[in-house]
Every structure is written in C-alpha cells, then in structure tokens.
Amino acid sequence: MYPDPDLDPDPELSRAAAELADWKFGEPESWITPELLVAEVRDTIDELNGRPDSTDRCLAAVDVFLADRTEENREAARAAFLAVPEPPRRFALGDMDRKDWPLRVLVAGPGGRTYLEFDGTVTQEKYDGALAYFEERARWNTQRANHVPADGPVTPHAPAIQLNHSYPGKRVADPGKLGLRHDYPAPITVADTAYPSVAHAYWALSVAERESRHTIAAAENAPAARTLAAWLPRREDWEHVRTAVMTHLLRAKYDQHPELAEVLLATDDATVIYDDVNSAFWVTTAARAATGRDACSSSCAPNCACGGRDLRRVNGPGGNRPPAIRSHGPGTRADGACASERPNTAPRVTIKDPVDHHPCTVSELFPRRR
C-alpha cells in the first residue's frame, strides 16, 4: 500500500510486494465481518476464563431439547445454534463428515428451513435421520466416557509429590521422600570410587580434569560440589552422556540403598515433581514430570533392589536405549544446560561407559533381565 494515495499510480488498487514480485488486488473481500470477529473474540474470552462458549451453550440447549422435545425447547436450541459464529458453527459437533447438518436439521424441525438455502425444507425423513444421529452420538459418548485404555487410566490416581529444593546436611534414620533427592547424603560407590551422594558423583564425573574429581567428591556437601565443578571445564561429550551418567548413578543409589528404592516405589503412580533452583536441564517441567515408579524403572537396573519394575514402559519391549531421566536431578546451568535444551539420547551401537570411559555396547551398559 502506498502511504499517500496521491502518490499511488493506481489508487483504486491495493498493492502488495514480495522479494521477487509484486501484485495488485482489484476487489479484495473478506468473509469475516466485524460482528463475526467480535463473536469469536467473545468465545475466546469465555474459553480462557473456563466458561462455556457459544458452542458449549448450543450443545447444552440441544441436550435439553432432546430430553424434552417441546417447541419452546426447540426454539431455544435454534437460537443458541444460530448464536454460534458461522465458521465454528459448521464444526460444532466435531464431525468432519456430517459437519453441522444434524444440528441444523434438528433445530429446524419437520417442515422448517435451515439457515442454508440449499438444504430446502426439512422432511420427516431427514428429521428422523438427525434424531438417529444424536441417539447414536449419545451412545458413543457414554462408551467413550467409560472406556479405560489398555495401559490404564490417563492420569495417575495418586496425588503429585513435590520434592522441594532443599539442602539436606546429614543422613537421618527415616528421610522419607527427602531421600529421593540426589543431593541427599546417601553414599554410593561407582567404579571403585566412593561419593557422599549422587550429586557429588554427578559433578565429579562432569569435569574434564580427572585430578579434580577427587576434590569435588570430597566436598563438604552437594552445593559445594556443584560450586567447585562450576569453575572447571566440562567434559567435551558431557551434553551427550550426562543422561547416561545420571542413569548409572541412580542405579547405584537404589541398588546400594534398597530402603530408598522402597520409598520411591511407594509413591506408586504419583507424579514426582523435582524442584531445583539451580537447574534448567534437570528440573521438572510439565512436560518432563514422571511418576515415581517410572523414575525408578528408568533409573534402576533389572537386578536392582527395586526390581527394575516396568522397565519396558521406558525402554519399550526388547529395547535397550538409555532412558531419558529428566524428571529430577542435581543439574545446574554449570553443566551447559539451558531451559530449551533437549539432551541427546539417541541410541548408539557402541559407546564409552560414562563413568570409567571403557568402550562397551549399550546392552552391556544397560543390562536387561532375560
């Protein structure tokens, strides 16, 4: 468009331009009127506020009419139907084949006419067909509401468990769910090296300088281990192996501390939400939340104290891909993570053990019970 109509060589035509060409529109038209736009905005506001929009109100009025088929109820259903903006009205039933045909015939009634001229007068046969459609739809909706997927309910039956960020200082006799945090002082031994916690081991193994790992492992607590590691360069392959490292360490933790494995399994199918103010990679988000059973399944070997239950839910039948343990962990931006980053967990034919670097196959690193 020319900003000044007086400068436009053809002011009656609107002008558009792209890098390789330009063109003119002779008689641009829009099928969306200001009234339709306002109606759709109103529906969006209702939806965002959790209120029924015009489509919901229409279907509710139709249900009232089907339950009590009076002319008064039909007229109310018709008014609610016509109040739905025309573009979404066509798909109010969510039926891509019939679209709104059953609705417009039902609310018009025998001898009536729909809002579309080409429908003509509604015959008794058409009306009976619309009634049959809604009866079948009601049966299908009932079956769908009562249907249970083959792998169980969509949502867990246990309430979510929040593992808030904390600074556990020393072991206690009964840590409860606090013991599920990776900075909880549950000593582990990996590759003949002792670590005060999973977090100590994670940060020690993250650095490139092997001589610095013992210093990090000897840190007073997990935050101190992270601080020491943050000042040192990461391993070159850290972004690719850190998920496998965490898996390895979690297996060691729950194998060497069966009482903590029982705590994790006791959470059943509750979503475990791990909070870590220093992490952009390991901290739980809505998309990363996992159940306690999943976390144990994905982090423990089949011969671990927890039995490696439901391992197939993570790796798949016969699969041996390293599971992506992202539901909780001691991570921080110091290990190169960012909020939008996705770890590389693609399967490899051979890899190096994340702890002592000797070459091994994926199946050797993640053995499965035969």
N, C-alpha and C positions, 0 to 999 in steps of 0.2 A: 504494500500500500504506500502511495506517496503521501508524505506528511501534510503537504499543501495541495489541495485539489486543483488549485490554479496552475500548478506545475505538472500535473499528470497529463500526458499527451492524449489519454483516453479516459477521462474522469468517470465515465459510466461503468467502466470495468474495473474490478478489483485485481490487483497484481500480486503474484507470489513468485518467489525466486529460490533456486537451489544452487549448488555449486556448478552444475553442468548445464542447467537450463532454467528458463523461466516461462511462466504461462499466465493466462488471464482467465478469470471466471466471468461468464456472461451473466447468468442469473442464479447466484448461489441461493440455496434454500436449506432450511433446517426442519427436521421432523419433530424436534423438541421445542415445544412452546414454553414461554416463561412460566405458565401455570404448571406444566408437567415437571419442569425443573424444580420449582418450589415444592411440589408434592413429593418428589424423590428426595429432596433435601430433608423434608419433614420426616419421611420414613427413616432416613439415615440417623437423624437425631433420636427418634424413638428407639432404633436398634442399639445405638451407642449407650442409651440410658436404660437398657434392659426392659423396655416397654414393648407391647405388641405393636407392630407396624400395620399398615393398611392391609397387607396380605393376610397377616395373622387374624386381624379383625374380620376380614371377609370369610375365612375358613371357619372361624368360630360361629359366625352368623349362619353359615351353611349347615353346620352341625346342629344348630338349634332348629332349623327348618326340617332337616331330615328326621329329627326326633319328634317333631310336632308339625305336620305339613299343613299349616294354615296359610291362607293368602296373606295374612298380616306378616307372618314369619318369612314368607317368600319375598315379599316386597322389601323387608328389612335386609334379607340376604342379597337381593338385587342391588339395593342402594350401596351396601358395603362392597359388593363386587365392582360396581362402576366407580367407586371412590378410589380403587387401586389405580395408580398411574398406568397408562396403557402399555408401555414396554414391559414392566414386570408382571402386569396382569396376564399376559399371554402365557407366562410360566408359573403361575400361582400354585399349580398342582405339582410342579416339579416333574411333569410328564413331557418329555421331548417329542413324543409321538402324537398324543392327543392334544397337547398344549391346553388351552382353556375351553375347548369345545364342551366337555361335560358340564363345566360351570355355567357357561353362558346359556346352554340349553335348559339346565335345571332351574336357573333363576327366571328364565323367560316363561317357562311352563307351556303346556299344550295350547296351541293357538296363538302364542305370543311370538314376539320377534326379538332377536338378539341385537347387540349393538353393531354387528357386522351385517351389511345389507345382503351379501351373497348367501347367508345362511337361509334366508327365506323364512317362511312360517314354520314354527316348531310343530311337528306332527306328534301324535301319541307314540308312534314307534320310536322316534328319536328321543322323546322324553323317557320312555321305558328303558332305552339303552343307556341314558345318562344315570338313571336310578341304579341300574345294574352295575354301572361303573363304580359308583360310590359305595355300594354294598361290598363289591369285591375289594375295593380300596380299604375299607374298614377291616375286613378280614385279614388283609395283608399287613396292615399296620399293627394289628393285635399280635400276629405271628412274629413280626419283627421285634416288637417290644419284649416278647417273652423268649426270644432266641438267645441262646448262650453260645458264643463262638467255641470252636473245637478246643482252643487253647485256654479257655476260661474267660472270666469277665474282663472287660476292657480296663477297668480301674481296679486298683488294689482294695481289699476290704479293710486293711489295717490303716490307721491314720499315719500321716507322714511323720518322720522323725528328723528333727533338726539337730545337727551336730554343730553347735555354735563355736565360733573361733574362741580358742582358749589357750592357756599356757600351763599345761599340766607339769608340775615340778617334779613329783616323785610318784612311784608306784603306790597303789593302795590295795587293800585286800579285795575290795569289790568295786572296781572302777565303773561298772555298768557300761552304758553306751559311750562314756568318755574314753574307754579303752579302744574304741573303734577309730579314734583319731590317730593319724600317723605320726603325730608328734608326742603321743602318749609314750612314756618311757617303758616300752616292752622290748627288752634287749633281743637282738637277733644275731645269728652267726651266718654269714654268707661268704663262701669261698675262703673258709678258714679265718675270716676277719670278723671280730665282734663289733657290733654297733649298739649304742644305747637305745635307738629307736629306728623305725623305718625312715623317718625324716633325716636322721644323721646319715644313714646309708645312702639315701637318695642323693643328698647333696655331695657327699664324698665321692660317689661314683660319677657325678656330673662334671667334675673338673678335669681338665686335660693333664695337669701335673700330678703324676702318681704320688710323688713325695709329699704332696699337700693333703692327700686323702686321710692320712693318719691324724693330722692336726684337726681336720674337720670332724672325724669320728670321735675325737677326744673332747669336743666342745662341751661346755657345761650343760647346754640344753639345745633343743631343736632350733629356736630362733637364732642362737649364737652360731650354730652350724650353717644356717642359711646365710647369715651375715658374712661369715668367713668365705663361703663359696661365691657370694655375690662379687667379691673383689677379684676373683680369679677367672681366667678364661674357661669357657665350656669346652667339652669335647666337640670335635668337628661334626660328629654324627649325632649329637645329642637330640636334636629335634626329631630324628628318626627312631631313636632307640629308647627314649625316656619312657614311653608307654610300656615297652617290654621290660625295662628296668623296674618300673613300679609293679608290674605283674609278678616278676621274680621275687621282689621284696615282700609283697603281700603274701605270697605263698609261704615264704619262710616264716613270716609273723604268725599266720594262723596254723601252720604246721607245728611250730615250736611253742605256741601258746594256745592249746586246744580250748582252754576256758574262754578265751576271747572269740574263738571261732564259734563257740556255742552262743555267745552274746549276739554275734552278727546273725546267725541263723535264727535266733529267737525273734528277730524283727520281722520274720516271715516275708510277706509281700509288701510291707510298708515302704514308701519312697524314702530313701535316705538322702537328706539334703545336707551337703557338707559346706560349711562356711569357712572361708579363708580370706582375710582382708588383704593378704599379700599376693594372691594368685589371680591371674587372668586366664590360666590354662586349665588348672585342675578344679577350680571352684565350680560348684554346681550351678547350672542354669536350668531353666525349664526344660530345655531340650536334652540336657545331659542327666537329669535326675534318674536314679536307678533304685531298684528295691534292694534291701539288704541281702536277700537270697541271691539276686543277680550279682551283686558286688562280690559276695563270697564265691559264687560259682565261677566268676570271671577272673578272680584273683588267686584261686587255690588250685593246686594240682589234684587229680582224682584220688591220690593216696594221702591227701592232707587230712588233718584231724576232722575237718568239717565234711569229709567225704566227697568233696568236689561235686555236690549235688547240682543237677540241672545244667551241667556244663554244656550240653548240646544247645541250650537256649541262647548261649553266647556264640559258640563256635559253629553251630549247625551240625547236622548229622554227618559224621565222618570228617568234619573239617578240623584243621589244626592251625587256623590263622590266629595270631596273637590277639586276644580280645582287647578292645579299647577300654581301659579302665579310666573313665573320666568323671565318675560320679563323686570322687573325693580324693584328696591328696594334699601333700605339703607344698605344692608348687608356688612359684612366685615369678614375677617378671624377670628376675635374675637368670632364669634358665632359658630366656629367649622367647617366652610365650607372649602372645598378645590376645586380646579379647576375641578377635575374629578368627584366630588361627585354628586350623584343623590338623591334628597330628597325622603323620604318615604311618598308617598301619597296614599298608598293602603287604600281602604275603610274599615271602622270598623263598627261593629254593634252598639257599644256604645263607646263614648269617653268622655273625660273631656273637658269642654269648655276651650279654650286656654287662656282666659282672667281671669276668676274667679274660674276655676277648678271644677265647679259643674258638675256631670255626666249628659250627655244628648245624644240623638241619633244624628246621622249625619243629618237627615232630620230636626231636631229641630235647629241645629246649622246653617244649610244652607237651610232655608225655601224656598219653591217654590210657585209661584202664581198658584192657582188652576184654 
